[in-house]
Amino acid sequence: MTGRARIGPRAGRTRVAVSSPQTRLAMAWRPDVPHLAPGERERAVALYRIQLRRALVAVALLAGLVVGLPVLLAAFPGLDGVRLLGVPVSWLAVGLLPYAGLIALAAWHLRRAERAENGTGRAEKGSGRP
C-alpha cells in the first residue's frame, strides 16, 4: 500500500495458512511404485491393466444405464399413464432401476476383480496366465 493507512476491523492483521500435521504427511512425497521383484512387478502391471480394462467396461455399462434409461422412457411415453400402487411406472423406473442396476454392476465388477487377482478368471490377451 502506498502511503495509505489501513482502517477497519482488519487493520494490522495478516493471513496465516494453517494445516494439520496429517495434511502435511498426506502431501509428503511418496515413491510411485513399491520395490518389487522383476517377476512380481510384471504380474502387478499385468493385473493393473486387466483390472483397468474391466473397470472401463463397468463404467461404460454404468453410462449406458444412466443414459439409456431416459432414452427408454422417452421411447415409451405410454409408461407415464401406467400406474403400479398409484405411482407411475416411469417414476418407479427412474427411482428404483438405477439403484438395482448399480448394486448388480458393483457385485459383478467385484467378482471379476477378485478373479483377476486370484488368477482364476478367463485368460486375458498378453497376460500369459490361464
C-alpha atoms as an extended CHARMM CRD file, in Angstrom:
* protein
*
       130  EXT
         1         1  MET       CA              0.0000000000        0.0000000000        0.0000000000  PROA      1               0.0000000000
         2         2  THR       CA              1.3520000000        3.3400000000       -0.9360000000  PROA      2               0.0000000000
         3         3  GLY       CA              1.0040000000        5.8510000000        1.8390000000  PROA      3               0.0000000000
         4         4  ARG       CA             -2.4820000000        4.8380000000        2.9560000000  PROA      4               0.0000000000
         5         5  ALA       CA             -3.1750000000        3.5240000000        6.4210000000  PROA      5               0.0000000000
         6         6  ARG       CA             -5.4660000000        0.5330000000        6.8380000000  PROA      6               0.0000000000
         7         7  ILE       CA             -8.6630000000        1.4220000000        8.5760000000  PROA      7               0.0000000000
         8         8  GLY       CA            -11.3130000000       -1.0050000000        9.7950000000  PROA      8               0.0000000000
         9         9  PRO       CA            -11.6270000000       -4.3250000000       11.6200000000  PROA      9               0.0000000000
        10        10  ARG       CA             -8.8360000000       -5.9850000000        9.5670000000  PROA      10              0.0000000000
        11        11  ALA       CA             -6.2370000000       -3.3000000000       10.2100000000  PROA      11              0.0000000000
        12        12  GLY       CA             -2.8940000000       -4.8340000000       11.1260000000  PROA      12              0.0000000000
        13        13  ARG       CA             -3.9950000000       -8.4500000000       10.5510000000  PROA      13              0.0000000000
        14        14  THR       CA             -2.1920000000      -10.8390000000        8.2640000000  PROA      14              0.0000000000
        15        15  ARG       CA             -3.3920000000      -14.1100000000        6.8550000000  PROA      15              0.0000000000
        16        16  VAL       CA             -1.7020000000      -17.2710000000        8.0310000000  PROA      16              0.0000000000
        17        17  ALA       CA             -2.1770000000      -20.6630000000        6.3700000000  PROA      17              0.0000000000
        18        18  VAL       CA             -2.8890000000      -23.3370000000        8.9530000000  PROA      18              0.0000000000
        19        19  SER       CA             -2.7840000000      -27.0540000000        8.2450000000  PROA      19              0.0000000000
        20        20  SER       CA             -2.7770000000      -30.1000000000       10.4470000000  PROA      20              0.0000000000
        21        21  PRO       CA              0.1860000000      -32.4870000000       10.7350000000  PROA      21              0.0000000000
        22        22  GLN       CA             -1.8880000000      -35.1490000000        8.9540000000  PROA      22              0.0000000000
        23        23  THR       CA             -2.2790000000      -32.8790000000        5.9370000000  PROA      23              0.0000000000
        24        24  ARG       CA              1.4500000000      -32.3440000000        5.7310000000  PROA      24              0.0000000000
        25        25  LEU       CA              2.0300000000      -36.1120000000        5.9250000000  PROA      25              0.0000000000
        26        26  ALA       CA             -0.5790000000      -36.7750000000        3.2470000000  PROA      26              0.0000000000
        27        27  MET       CA              1.0050000000      -34.2180000000        0.9240000000  PROA      27              0.0000000000
        28        28  ALA       CA              4.5400000000      -35.5420000000        1.5200000000  PROA      28              0.0000000000
        29        29  TRP       CA              6.3510000000      -37.1920000000       -1.3620000000  PROA      29              0.0000000000
        30        30  ARG       CA              5.9670000000      -40.9380000000       -1.6290000000  PROA      30              0.0000000000
        31        31  PRO       CA              7.5630000000      -43.2980000000       -4.1250000000  PROA      31              0.0000000000
        32        32  ASP       CA              5.2380000000      -44.1420000000       -7.0210000000  PROA      32              0.0000000000
        33        33  VAL       CA              5.8780000000      -47.8700000000       -7.1980000000  PROA      33              0.0000000000
        34        34  PRO       CA              6.8760000000      -50.1180000000       -4.3170000000  PROA      34              0.0000000000
        35        35  HSD       CA             10.0330000000      -52.0980000000       -4.7690000000  PROA      35              0.0000000000
        36        36  LEU       CA              9.0500000000      -55.4200000000       -6.2770000000  PROA      36              0.0000000000
        37        37  ALA       CA             10.9790000000      -58.3120000000       -7.6990000000  PROA      37              0.0000000000
        38        38  PRO       CA             11.0070000000      -58.2610000000      -11.5340000000  PROA      38              0.0000000000
        39        39  GLY       CA              8.5080000000      -61.1370000000      -11.7990000000  PROA      39              0.0000000000
        40        40  GLU       CA              6.1860000000      -59.5770000000       -9.2360000000  PROA      40              0.0000000000
        41        41  ARG       CA              6.3760000000      -56.2060000000      -10.9570000000  PROA      41              0.0000000000
        42        42  GLU       CA              5.3870000000      -57.7270000000      -14.3030000000  PROA      42              0.0000000000
        43        43  ARG       CA              2.4690000000      -59.5380000000      -12.6890000000  PROA      43              0.0000000000
        44        44  ALA       CA              1.3820000000      -56.3420000000      -10.8940000000  PROA      44              0.0000000000
        45        45  VAL       CA              1.4520000000      -54.3400000000      -14.1400000000  PROA      45              0.0000000000
        46        46  ALA       CA             -0.4890000000      -57.0800000000      -15.9670000000  PROA      46              0.0000000000
        47        47  LEU       CA             -3.0370000000      -57.2180000000      -13.1450000000  PROA      47              0.0000000000
        48        48  TYR       CA             -3.3650000000      -53.4210000000      -13.2190000000  PROA      48              0.0000000000
        49        49  ARG       CA             -4.0650000000      -53.4790000000      -16.9670000000  PROA      49              0.0000000000
        50        50  ILE       CA             -6.6120000000      -56.2960000000      -16.6500000000  PROA      50              0.0000000000
        51        51  GLN       CA             -8.4470000000      -54.5210000000      -13.8420000000  PROA      51              0.0000000000
        52        52  LEU       CA             -8.3360000000      -51.1980000000      -15.7020000000  PROA      52              0.0000000000
        53        53  ARG       CA             -9.9310000000      -52.8180000000      -18.7630000000  PROA      53              0.0000000000
        54        54  ARG       CA            -12.5880000000      -54.4360000000      -16.6030000000  PROA      54              0.0000000000
        55        55  ALA       CA            -13.2650000000      -51.1760000000      -14.7750000000  PROA      55              0.0000000000
        56        56  LEU       CA            -13.6930000000      -49.3410000000      -18.0720000000  PROA      56              0.0000000000
        57        57  VAL       CA            -16.2570000000      -51.9530000000      -19.1380000000  PROA      57              0.0000000000
        58        58  ALA       CA            -18.1150000000      -51.4300000000      -15.8470000000  PROA      58              0.0000000000
        59        59  VAL       CA            -18.0640000000      -47.6350000000      -16.2880000000  PROA      59              0.0000000000
        60        60  ALA       CA            -19.3380000000      -47.9990000000      -19.8630000000  PROA      60              0.0000000000
        61        61  LEU       CA            -22.2090000000      -50.1700000000      -18.6290000000  PROA      61              0.0000000000
        62        62  LEU       CA            -22.9790000000      -47.6130000000      -15.9240000000  PROA      62              0.0000000000
        63        63  ALA       CA            -23.0310000000      -44.8360000000      -18.5300000000  PROA      63              0.0000000000
        64        64  GLY       CA            -25.3280000000      -46.9940000000      -20.6550000000  PROA      64              0.0000000000
        65        65  LEU       CA            -27.6760000000      -47.3810000000      -17.7050000000  PROA      65              0.0000000000
        66        66  VAL       CA            -27.6700000000      -43.6780000000      -16.8520000000  PROA      66              0.0000000000
        67        67  VAL       CA            -28.1190000000      -42.5530000000      -20.4640000000  PROA      67              0.0000000000
        68        68  GLY       CA            -30.2480000000      -45.4660000000      -21.6240000000  PROA      68              0.0000000000
        69        69  LEU       CA            -32.9830000000      -45.1800000000      -19.0150000000  PROA      69              0.0000000000
        70        70  PRO       CA            -34.1400000000      -41.6870000000      -20.0610000000  PROA      70              0.0000000000
        71        71  VAL       CA            -33.9130000000      -42.7190000000      -23.7160000000  PROA      71              0.0000000000
        72        72  LEU       CA            -36.0210000000      -45.7970000000      -22.9750000000  PROA      72              0.0000000000
        73        73  LEU       CA            -38.6020000000      -43.7260000000      -21.1030000000  PROA      73              0.0000000000
        74        74  ALA       CA            -38.7170000000      -41.1910000000      -23.9500000000  PROA      74              0.0000000000
        75        75  ALA       CA            -39.2500000000      -44.0280000000      -26.4290000000  PROA      75              0.0000000000
        76        76  PHE       CA            -42.2310000000      -45.3230000000      -24.4370000000  PROA      76              0.0000000000
        77        77  PRO       CA            -44.2080000000      -42.2660000000      -23.2510000000  PROA      77              0.0000000000
        78        78  GLY       CA            -47.1960000000      -44.5110000000      -22.5130000000  PROA      78              0.0000000000
        79        79  LEU       CA            -45.4680000000      -45.6650000000      -19.3170000000  PROA      79              0.0000000000
        80        80  ASP       CA            -46.4480000000      -42.3390000000      -17.7190000000  PROA      80              0.0000000000
        81        81  GLY       CA            -50.0820000000      -43.4230000000      -17.7620000000  PROA      81              0.0000000000
        82        82  VAL       CA            -49.4660000000      -46.9210000000      -16.3440000000  PROA      82              0.0000000000
        83        83  ARG       CA            -49.6310000000      -46.9600000000      -12.5620000000  PROA      83              0.0000000000
        84        84  LEU       CA            -48.4300000000      -49.5140000000      -10.0570000000  PROA      84              0.0000000000
        85        85  LEU       CA            -49.6690000000      -48.9860000000       -6.4920000000  PROA      85              0.0000000000
        86        86  GLY       CA            -50.7640000000      -45.4950000000       -7.5270000000  PROA      86              0.0000000000
        87        87  VAL       CA            -47.3150000000      -44.4650000000       -8.7540000000  PROA      87              0.0000000000
        88        88  PRO       CA            -46.4790000000      -44.0400000000      -12.4710000000  PROA      88              0.0000000000
        89        89  VAL       CA            -44.2500000000      -46.8410000000      -13.7700000000  PROA      89              0.0000000000
        90        90  SER       CA            -41.8820000000      -44.2650000000      -15.2670000000  PROA      90              0.0000000000
        91        91  TRP       CA            -41.2870000000      -42.8230000000      -11.7880000000  PROA      91              0.0000000000
        92        92  LEU       CA            -40.6270000000      -46.2700000000      -10.3820000000  PROA      92              0.0000000000
        93        93  ALA       CA            -38.2020000000      -46.9350000000      -13.2240000000  PROA      93              0.0000000000
        94        94  VAL       CA            -36.2950000000      -43.7270000000      -12.5030000000  PROA      94              0.0000000000
        95        95  GLY       CA            -36.3640000000      -44.2680000000       -8.7240000000  PROA      95              0.0000000000
        96        96  LEU       CA            -35.6080000000      -47.9780000000       -8.4870000000  PROA      96              0.0000000000
        97        97  LEU       CA            -33.9210000000      -49.3110000000      -11.6230000000  PROA      97              0.0000000000
        98        98  PRO       CA            -30.7040000000      -47.2590000000      -11.3490000000  PROA      98              0.0000000000
        99        99  TYR       CA            -30.0630000000      -48.4510000000       -7.7950000000  PROA      99              0.0000000000
       100       100  ALA       CA            -30.7720000000      -52.0770000000       -8.6120000000  PROA      100             0.0000000000
       101       101  GLY       CA            -28.5010000000      -51.7440000000      -11.6390000000  PROA      101             0.0000000000
       102       102  LEU       CA            -25.7430000000      -50.1460000000       -9.5740000000  PROA      102             0.0000000000
       103       103  ILE       CA            -25.8630000000      -52.9290000000       -6.9880000000  PROA      103             0.0000000000
       104       104  ALA       CA            -25.7860000000      -55.6370000000       -9.6580000000  PROA      104             0.0000000000
       105       105  LEU       CA            -22.9780000000      -53.8700000000      -11.5340000000  PROA      105             0.0000000000
       106       106  ALA       CA            -20.9170000000      -53.4430000000       -8.3560000000  PROA      106             0.0000000000
       107       107  ALA       CA            -21.2900000000      -57.1140000000       -7.3980000000  PROA      107             0.0000000000
       108       108  TRP       CA            -20.4020000000      -58.2200000000      -10.9370000000  PROA      108             0.0000000000
       109       109  HSD       CA            -17.3460000000      -55.9470000000      -11.0700000000  PROA      109             0.0000000000
       110       110  LEU       CA            -16.1530000000      -57.0670000000       -7.6250000000  PROA      110             0.0000000000
       111       111  ARG       CA            -16.3230000000      -60.7410000000       -8.6300000000  PROA      111             0.0000000000
       112       112  ARG       CA            -14.3920000000      -60.0180000000      -11.8390000000  PROA      112             0.0000000000
       113       113  ALA       CA            -11.7060000000      -58.0510000000       -9.9650000000  PROA      113             0.0000000000
       114       114  GLU       CA            -11.2910000000      -60.8150000000       -7.3810000000  PROA      114             0.0000000000
       115       115  ARG       CA            -11.0000000000      -63.4530000000      -10.1070000000  PROA      115             0.0000000000
       116       116  ALA       CA             -8.3190000000      -61.3730000000      -11.8200000000  PROA      116             0.0000000000
       117       117  GLU       CA             -6.3520000000      -61.0820000000       -8.5660000000  PROA      117             0.0000000000
       118       118  ASN       CA             -6.6100000000      -64.8030000000       -7.8740000000  PROA      118             0.0000000000
       119       119  GLY       CA             -5.6770000000      -65.6700000000      -11.4400000000  PROA      119             0.0000000000
       120       120  THR       CA             -8.8250000000      -67.7660000000      -11.9030000000  PROA      120             0.0000000000
       121       121  GLY       CA            -10.5150000000      -65.5300000000      -14.4810000000  PROA      121             0.0000000000
       122       122  ARG       CA            -10.5120000000      -66.0650000000      -18.2330000000  PROA      122             0.0000000000
       123       123  ALA       CA             -7.1620000000      -65.6000000000      -19.8860000000  PROA      123             0.0000000000
       124       124  GLU       CA             -6.5440000000      -62.0340000000      -20.9880000000  PROA      124             0.0000000000
       125       125  LYS       CA             -4.5610000000      -61.2700000000      -24.1370000000  PROA      125             0.0000000000
       126       126  GLY       CA             -0.8940000000      -60.9500000000      -23.3570000000  PROA      126             0.0000000000
       127       127  SER       CA             -1.1850000000      -61.8020000000      -19.6740000000  PROA      127             0.0000000000
       128       128  GLY       CA              0.3680000000      -65.2500000000      -20.0060000000  PROA      128             0.0000000000
       129       129  ARG       CA             -1.8560000000      -66.6050000000      -17.2480000000  PROA      129             0.0000000000
       130       130  PRO       CA             -4.8120000000      -69.0180000000      -17.5210000000  PROA      130             0.0000000000
